Amino acid sequence: MQDVQDVLDADAVLTRGAEEVTSLGSLYLVVVYVVVLAVLGERKTSIILAVTAAVNSAVVFGTKLVFSRPRPEGGEVFLTSAFPSGHAATAFMVAAVLGQRYPRLRPLLLVLAAVVAGSRVFIDAHFVSDVVVGAVIGYSVGLASTVWLERRIDGS
């Protein structure tokens, strides 16, 4: 009976939903995006996304090492510090790269990235400042890398 009550509990439903949404900012999922893009013949976008993900990860994890901020109370135990949010950075990096390559998708990608960032706060994995800084890092790295890599790949 408790299981039925949990399913009907709005907070439990929102928490489960946020836990699912948060995975959209996973670095592992970026690998899937890169492979799918390559298989679909979007080689240039696949390369840009892969290289940008590596740069973004280096910036995020370097920042985490410098700040070593603890996560909010009540959140799960994680392997890395809270500041900045890697999931938010990854989601906004993907939104920046794919938004540059496919401008008509940009609004949807930004909304999805914002939902991922919000989910990190909702599940107590991060403070708001963690996701805001992660979003700024991810979007900035995504835009800068995309512009720079497009020029290099095109031979300009």
PyMOL commands that set and color helices and strands:
alter all, ss='L'
color gray80, all
select helices_A, chain A and resi 2-8+10-25+27-39+43-67+86-101+103-122+128-154
alter helices_A, ss='H'
color red, helices_A
deselect
rebuild
show_as cartoon
